[in-house]
Every structure is written in structure tokens, then in C-alpha cells.
Amino acid sequence: MSEIIVQKFGGTSVGSVERIGIVANIVAEASKSKKIIVVVSAMGGETNKLVKLANHFGENPDKREFDALVSTGETVSSALLAMALHSKGIKAKSYSASQISMRTTDSFSKAKILDVDADKILKVVDDNTIPIITGFQGITEGGDITTLGRGGSDTTAVAIAAQVGAKRCDIYTDVDGIFTTDPKVVSNAKKLDSITMEEMLELAGQGAKVVQTRAVEFANKFDVPVRVLSSFNDGSGTLISLGEENMENALVSGIAFQKDQVKFTLHGVGDIPGTAFKILGPISEADIEVDVIVQNVSVDGKTDFTFTVSSDEQATVQNIIESIKKDVNFRELIIDSSIAKVSIVGAGMRSQAGVASAAFRALSENDVNIQIICTSEIKITMVIDESLVEKAVQVLHDEFNLDE
């Protein structure tokens, strides 16, 4: 059998019937030499419309019914794309997540994929038919529809690529590939021809929105090469590779940032074994991701414990901390919602020194104060004032000559 390529098209790529016609041309051309499986998002803006409808009856609609509603957008675009391909004489069928047994956990709006029935998909492919599969959604063991969170269609596509043994997963967007940083912030940001999976994991995890973080995690776990490219312009895009052949040159590959962050500090908490777990355990049980974590040096048996979460989770985390106050003694809870994170990522940091000092010097010379620093082998994350994000990103981009 010919090699299989999974093609995923985002909301802007299928944002109108005219755009769906263009996508059909892309699929048709690719199908001349490869077996194609397609995953689609809802038409651009459609999910937001559905969310607005749901909120008409209250700000906290029933989670099961909410997922059942917002999942319908992908059903529309998958059927329309199948029709567009039919008009070109190409066999295609639309499939919902339930029809291909995309099983997930029952965490509505945050579901995680458990399994995909590859045999059902491959049977369609073997019949020389292109399956057009709804992204973003799954189904529980009990038959309830779930959604995977914003950007979840990326994860759907990579999961399917892994299960069917695809040669590659191509993710089509409205940008030409992955850039050294957001071109809307730095006008001379450069498109990367390739980037390692490890670097992309860090960039996605720290705010680069081109590919969903969980999709990159899937690709890394199951060794699925991913290519990010535009459905609007011709070009080879950016290959997210499994190897690190460019590591020697990639001192810094990119700069990511996140503005939608809030910092929690428990001031004067008791410095005794188990305190961190008492704080973060309940937050983890609520399926909330905690990022930067800092604990200060103890003074007189007391310390400050600081962490960051997404702004969307602020109210939930605040309620959790209030609920554990009887078990975790602290003097004061300080919440700062005016912060942001800026991260430098590069595989070359592992073998070359000086990146941190150069970054800190450049920011200092431009009056950007760093509140918290968190590092890994190939990443330096700095928490700064939200109002200084654009300035910090531009300064760092210039410092490391990322436009060259």
C-alpha cells in the first residue's frame, strides 16, 4: 500500500465554502501520490458562536451538553469537505469521532485520547476512499461526546497518524510555518525550515500557539514527524523532526511567550515536609496545569511558595487554596494577574554556555525586570510584567540574531 499522510486543516483553512474548495484541491493533489487521511476543525469562528449560544442559558452550562454542542462544528466542515471532493470525482466520506471509535477520558472539555480504531480508518483507505474525520472530539466508554480543548484537532490528527503508521502528519494553518517568534510582535521573525521535537515541545508548552502542546507530545511519544505549513500560500513549511541533526547550530531556536498567566504566592507558609504536595495536590486533582514553581529559602521556619497557572484557572485555584487553608498555614495569599512568561528555547543550550547571562544583560539594559527565573536543559523561562512582553521579546530576538 502507498504511504499514508494525515492532513489536518484548521479553522481558518476551512473558514468558508470557498476555502473548503481550495482545501479540496490540496487534498486531491496529494492523493495522486499518497494515501490521504484528513482531519478538520470547525469553520473559523464557528466554535465561538456555539460557545456564545451555550452561555445564553448561563455562564456554566452542563459540561456534557456543552461538549455535545460545540463538537457539531467539525461535523459541518467534514461533511462539506467530503462534498467538495465528490464534486471533483474523488471518493471521500466524513466520519465523526464516534464512528472511528476515538475513545477518550470523561473529562469534558479537557478529555484525553485513550485509543483510536485504526482498522476502521484503514478499511476506508483500502477502499480508495479518503476519510474526512472530525477533529477536537472523542467519545467516552459510555457513549458521551467529549472535546479535547482548544487546538484539539491537532492532537486528533497526530493520534490518528500514530495509530495508522502514517509517514507524516501535515498540519495546515494560516501561517507559513513555525517562526522564531510571533511575527505579529517581531516583524522580522524568521521562518524555520526545521526544528527538533524537543524544542517544539518547549515552545508549544510556553505559549507558541501554532501547534497544540499535546499534539507535539503525541508526536514525540509515537515518533510521528510533523510538518506545519500554510493552506493559503505555497511552501514547504517547517518540519518538526525526530532527530537533533541541527543541534550544533540551534543555540536559540525561538522565543515563546504567554500573557494569560496569574501568579499565586503563599506568603509565610510553614517550611515542613509535605507542604508542597498539600498545595499542589488538590490543584492537580482538578486537572489544572501548574508551570513555574518557586520556593524561597526558609527563614524562622517560614517560606514563600509561588507558582503560575493560566488566567482561566484563577478562580478555581483561589477556591482550592481557600479550601486547604486549614491544612496549610500561611500568612497571606498574594495574587498577581499582571504577569507574563517569556521563554528562550534552543537545543544548543545543552552544550553551549552564556545564553542566560546574555539574556539577563540584554533585558537589564532595556529596563525589563525579571521576577522569577526557571530553567531546563534547553529552556529559560522568565516571569515579567505583562506590559513589557513585546519589548522583552524584541530585545531577546535582536540579542540572539534570530532574524539571520
N, C-alpha and C positions, 0 to 999 in steps of 0.2 A: 504494500500500500504506500502511496505517496506520503511524504512528510506532512504532518499536521501543524498548522499555525492557528493560534487563537487570536482573534482580532477583537479588541474591546473599544467601543465608541462611547465617549462621554456625552453629557447633556447638550453642550454647545454643538457637537458634531451632528447630533440628530435633532437640532432645535426647531426645525421646520420641515415641511414636506419637501421643500427644495433641497435642504441639507441632507435629508434621508435619501433623496435621489442621487446625490453626489457620493454618499457613503455606499450606496448600492453599486456604483461604478467602481469604487475602490475594492469592494468585496469581489465583484465579478472579475476584475483584472487579476487579483491574487489567486482566484480559484482556477485560473488557466494552468497554473503550475503546481499548486499545493492543495491539499485538503483543508478546508476552512471551517472553523467553528467561530461563531460570532456571539459576543456578549454586549448588550446595550444597556445604557442608562435611560432614565426618563428624559423626555424632551426638555430642553433648557427652561428652567423656571417652573416646570410643572409640579415638582415636589413641593416647592414653596407655596404654590396655590393650594395644594392638598392640605398642607400643614395649617394654612390660614382657615380653610374650611373646618378642620378638626377643632381649632381653637374657638370657633364660633359658639360652641356649646360649653366652653370653659377652658381655662389655661392648662388644666391637667386632665386631658381626655383619657379614657380607659386605654391602657397600653396595648392590649390585644387588638382592639378595634382600630387604634391609631395605626399600627403596623399593617393591618388589613387594608386600610385606606391608602396610605402613602405608597404601598407596593404596586398600586394599579398603574402608576405612570409608566413603569417599564413594560407592562403588558401592552400598552398602546404602541410604544415605539418598536417593540419586537414584531408585532403584527404588521405594522406599516412597512417596516424594512423587508419583511417576507413578501409583502405585496409588490414592493418596488422591484425586488429580484424576479418575481414571477413575470413582471412586465417586460423583463429582458430575456425571458425564456430560460431562466435558471431555477432549478428546483430548490426550494427553501421552505422550512417550517418553523413557526415560532413555538417556543416552549417556555412554560413557567418553571419556577424552581421546584414546585411540587411534581411536575411531570418528569423531571430528571432526578428526583429524589435528592435534592440538595438539603441534607439534614443538618439542622443547627441546634444549638442550645436554646432554652426557652427564655433567654434574657431579651425581652422585647426591646427593639431599637438599638441593642448592643449585642445581638446574637453572634456567636462564633460558629464557624463551619465545622461540622463533625465528619461528614462523609458526602461523597458525590457518586452517583451510579454511573461510572464511566461506560459500562456496557450499553446502557440505554443510548448514550450520546454516540458512541462508536457505531452502533447499529444504524443510526440515521446517516452517519458519514459514509458507511459502507454501501448505503443505498444511493450514493452520489447525490445526496441532499445536504444542503447547508443548514445546520441547526442555528436558529436565532434565539438565544437564551436570555431571559430576563436577569439582569444583574441586581445587586443590592438586597436580594431577598432569599429566604430559605423557608424551611418547614420543620416543625418540631415532630417528635415521635407521635404526639397526639393529633397532628394534622393542622396545628395553628400556623398561620403565616407569620414570619418574623422578618425584621430588616437588620442589616449589618452595620448601620451607622453611615454617616456621610462619606461618600467616596467608596462605599462598599462594593460597587460594581467592579472596581479594580481587583478586590480580593476574590470575587466570584470568578473572574477571568483567569487569574493565576491559579486558583484552586482547580479549576477545570483543566487547565494546561498541565498541571502536575499529575492529575488523575489519568488523563488520556495519553500521557507521554508525548506531549507536543514538543516540537523542536524549539519553539519560542512563543512568547506572548507579546503581541504588539498592542500597546495602549495608545489610541489616537485621542488627541486633545486639541485645544485651540492654540497651543504654543508649539514651537518648532522642536522642542526637546527639553532637556534639563540644562539650566543656566547656572553660572557661578553664583548668582543670587537673583532675586526677583527683579526683572528688567523694569518694572514699574517704579522701583526705588532707585536702582542704579542703571542709568540709561545705556552705559557701555558694558553691561554684563555680557559675558561671552557664553555661547552655547558650547556644551561639552560633547565631543564625539563619543566618549565612553566614560564610564565611572564604575568603580567596583561596587559590588553588592553591599559590602560593609560600609562604605562611605554613604551610599544611598539610604541605608537603614538609619544612619545617624542624621542625615539631612531631613529625611521624612519625619523622623521622630522629633526633630527640633523645629518643625514648622514649614518645611518645604512642601507645598500642597500639590505638587504635580502628580504624585503617586501616593495612594494611601499607605500608611506605615504597615498595616497588617498585610497588605498585598506584597510588600517587599519582604516581610518576614516569611511569608509562604514561599516566595521565590527562592529565598536563601535556604530555607529548610529542605525544599524539594529539588534544588538545583535547576530552576527554570530561568533561562535567560529572558530578560525583558527589554523590549525596545520602546522608547517613548517618542512619538512623532506627531506631526500635525495632519489633521484631515483637511486643512484649509490650504496648505502650501506643500509643494513637492520638497522632498528632502529625506535624508537617511535617519534624522532624529538622533537620539542618544541611546547607545546600548549600555544597559546595566549588566556588566559582565560578572561571571562567577570567579574569574581569576584576578590576580593583582599584578598583571604584567606592566602596568603603568605606575607602580607604586613609587619608584625612584623619583619620578618627575612630579608626583602629586603631593608636594609639600602641603599645600592647601588647595582643595578642590572646589570648595564652595562655602558660602555663608548663609545660614538659615536664621530665621527669627520668628518669634511668636509674641503677639501683643495681647492675646486674650488669656492673660495669666493673673493669678492672685497669689499673694504671699501670706502665709499664716505663720505667726511666731508665738509660741507658748513661752512667755517670759517668766523666769523664776520657777521652772519645773524641777522637781526632785531628781537628782542625778543618781538613780538607783537602777539595778538590773531590771529589765523588762519594761521600762518606761516607753521606749520607742515602739515596742510592739503594742502596748496598750493604746498608744495614739494612732498608729498607722494600721493596726489590725482591723479595727472596725471600718476604717476608710476603704481598705482593700476589699473587705466583705461586701461593701456597697458597690463594688466594681468600678471604683474611681482610681484613675491612674495618678500617682504621685511622682513628680520628677525630681527637681533639685531638693536634696535633703542635707541640712547642716546642723550640727550640734556643737555649741560653743564649749570652751574649756570650763570645767566646773569651778565655782567659787563658793566656798562655805556650803558645799553640798547642793548647790542650785546651779542650773544652767539654762540656756535658751535653746529651744528646739524649733527649727524653721524648715518649712517645706513649701513647694509651689504646686498648684493644681490649675486646671483650666477654669476660666471665669464662670463657665456654665455650671460648675460644680460648687460654687462658693456657698450658696445657701445650704446645700446638703452637708458639706463639710462642717460648716458652722454649727449646724444642728447636732452633728455627730460629736463634735468636741464638747458642746454643752452637755450632751448626754453622758460623757465619760468623765466629767469634771469631778465627780465623787470618787473616782478611782485614780485620777491623775491630778495631783495637787499642783497648781501653778498660780502665780500672782496675777497675771494679766494675759489676755488674748489680744494680739495685735494683728489686724488685717490690713494689708496694703494692696489695693486693686489698681494702683497706678504704675505697675512694674511690667517689664517685658524681658524676654530672653533673647540673646544674640549668641549664636554658636558658630565657631570656626571648625570646619571638618576637612581632614586630609590624611590619607593613609601614610604619607611621608613623615608625619609627626612621630610615627613609631620609631624611626631610625635617625631622625634629624632633630637637633635641639634648637632653641631660640624662638620658636613660634609664639609661645606665651609672652615672653619678655617684649617681643616686638609689638604684639597686640596691645599689651598693657601700656607701653610707652606711647603708642600712637593715640590711644583713647585719652590718656592723660594730657597729652599736648593739645587735644581738642576739647578739653573740659568735659569729658564724659566720665562720670564717677561710676565705679563698679561696686555694687552692693554685695554680691555673692559670686564666687568662682567655683565651678565644678568641672572636673576633667576626667577624661578616659584616655586610652591609648591614642585615639585618632580624633578626639574632640575636645574643645574648650568651650564651655558654656558660661556666659556672664549674665547676671541679672542686673539690669539697669533701669533707669526711669523710662517709662513708656514714651515720653515726649522726645527722647533722644535716639530712638531706634533708627530712623532714617539716616541721621547724621553718623551714628556708630557704624552702620552697615557700609556707608560710602567710604568712611575713613579706613575701615579694615580692607575693603575691596581694593582701595588705592595702595594701602600698605603692602599688600602681598601681590600686587601687579596682576590681578586676576583677569584683566582685560587683554592681556598679551597672549 
